[in-house]
Amino acid sequence: MHQPHPVRLVVEDDLRRNRWTAFFVVRFIFAIPHLIWIFLWTVAVFFAAIANWLASLVRGTPPQGLHRFMCSYLRYSLHLTSYLALAGNPYPGFLGEEGEYPIDVRFPEPSHQNRWSIFLRLFLALPALVLSSALAGSGGTRFSTSTHASRSTSFSGGGALIVACGLLGSFASLVRGRMPKGLRDAAAYAIGYSAQAGAYLLLVTDRYPNADPTAMLEGVDRPPEHPVHLVGAADDLRRSRVTVLFRLPLALVHLIWLGLWSIAIFFAVVVNWFITLFTGTPARSFHRFTCAYLRQWLHVVAFLTLTANPFPGFVGEFGHYPLDLELPQPARQNRWTTFFRLFLFVPAALVRGALSGALFWCAVLTWFYALATGSASWGLRNLAAYALRYDAQTNAYLLLVSEAYPHASPLEGAPEPQHEFAEAAAA
Amino acid sequence: MIRRASVVAALAAAWTAAAWFLWQTKVPSSLRLPHVDERRFFTASQLHAASSYSSVADWLWIGGVIVQLSVLVLYAWRGERFTRDSAAGPMGTGMLLGMVGFALVWLAQVPFTVLGLWWERRHHLTSVGYFDTVFGGWLGLGTEFVFLCVALAVVMGFARLVGEWWWLPAAPVFVGLALLFAFVDLWLSTTHALHDARLRAAATRFERVEGVPHTPIVVERVRRSTTLPNAEAAGMGPSRRVIVWDTLVDGRFTERELEVVVAHELGHLARHHIWKDVGWYALFAFPGAWAIARATRRRGGMSLPPAVPLALLVLVVLNYLALPLQNAISRHMEAEADWMALRTTRDPAAAIGLFRRFVPTTLEEPDPSTFDYLLRENHPTLVQRIGMAEAYATSAAQSP
């Protein structure tokens, strides 16, 4: 259905990490020569990009030499980011050569591009750069308001996902000598999207970046199926322009309702925590109540962020919404993990917070896109679904619905174990 | 048939009796307002400015109404198609249809809102920006949507329980909600205590005279959005207050004129006008809800979502049909509050001064057209108010 993107991410990483270099501070110190080098390279690229833009405008095709230069720069920055975020283990080279790093990228040959698209490239790239910034920190999303000399507020969504993955992956790698696959996949996805956005901006390709995580990580093994996962009818991407325009006010009644429900859930979960701690299993009635709440939460957020089109119901019923949540039956849970659930939740909350930023920008961009076209973009929709899935998994973990720790991989779980996991199990 | 007719007759009699009770006023029935020539109190340029401002404002209002009704007619006809954008079951879908209807009306009225704002800004009656108005209105729709959803939940819930008789239990619920809002109304705005010690002392005196002691007088900050002067009586029982806009106490009005305003608002409270407002609302709520139930029968009744777009249309049409009557009721109560203020302050000259000052500050026409009077004026005209003050002065002079 979808043509593969010409800027293709290649992941050949075996997840093993050297404990000596796994700590993020150590990595950063080792990377200092690279940081100096990339700064110099970026200055050169700035001027080269202007020359490339002018030449491409005249010829309709980027010159071969400048194209190669841009590709090397983008590949080098991808290697370096992968190293810093622990998406890859080895120390990267300085020239951005193809095939030298386990997280790599393939670029297309220079080809003819529409001159209007070249002329307007900086403006056209802005949405992709905003999203890239939320995922991997390139592009620099920063909004500041200052109404008075002494009062200033700012918001920055720069690279929250990759920072969270790198930080958590660093601690995990120190302990286990392996990078958790979920965090590696998430970081690789963010880096890959950033490379596509960069390639579009620097005229390496005229194909717009594709935010679809499944397409980006094609060829990467899927994780095992998490007991909390998304199900539902295939999304036809149609969006009603009227309900898109008024999405926020339309959702207000649901948000108030969810707020009231949240108060009840708080007390229910506290009681259920004690029950689970003493009996080892959550009470069935509280479990059902919490499951309905989790589904309602998903439906409302999916509606609000335009991940799904229809107006949701009010009771969190299963099977009535195109994007729904499969949840497990109440089962025995380890008393230690139950007791420390709130603390164990913190790392997952970090990733969730980072994904929330991406979800926010997905919603904003989809809002404009859907108003213009009457449909959602497949890539943004799938990225939003990924964020929602992780959000549901963290909620289910915190609210004692499932003992399974949230899995950060952007790929949906496979019912059967795949190669990487079989290998890991054998090891 | 005879039984049904007698029930209807009994209900009509009860309605009339209740309306008669609510219509009672302290304004003497023998009071005859003298003819007031507006040129005696207002300069030609003031009259011209007010007339020019009102004529455009009227046309904008008419345009807004026509667009609103047109959109609602179209929506009643084609709005059902939005059911495919809902996965919320009948009641949730009904709520969605209600909200979408309101949203479309709001959207269609945006040009009139913007034009109206431009007109007000041109006359220095407001300083609100265009972006704030449109974007704020868009966000403000959320609050309207919440109330609409509550209303539809009540209506559709009862319709699912008792079928087409839903209006019978639903109307008292709406009256109860109206009472609740009347009670909490003042807490929805930000106010502060009145700093003017002289006016506070006068207010304390008036409270005693009018029989509403210990009524707080508070000031609401509106100066950032409007220059229009206004005041209102709000709340009931322990929540009753007189709210004065800060644009009224900004030095444009004299102390005696402000006293008339406070006495007028206390008059509303003394004569239980907020309770009466709710009473009138109840008198209209029952027949209104019944009319909606009748009109939506062809769409399967209010328990089904497709009836909602039609119900919105019927509701708005009924509101416009009742508007002249509602305005008459409002003018009747305002006239009584004016009379209370005159009796309390015994200062008709200050009242006339106040009403005269309204023309340059609000660009209100002293003697508007019949169309305006019937459909847009919920206060007596300035000429009528001045006439009442003169009549009071005459009767006070004649009394021993």
Interface residues (C-beta under 8 A of the other chain):
Chain A: S240 V242 T243 L245 F246 L248 P249 L250 L252 V253 I256 H299 N309 P310 F311 P312 G313 F314 H320 Y321 P322
Chain B: F82 R84 D85 S86 A87 A88 G89 M91 G92 T93 M95 L96 M99 V100 A103 L104 L107 W138 L139 L141 G142 T143 F145 V146 C149
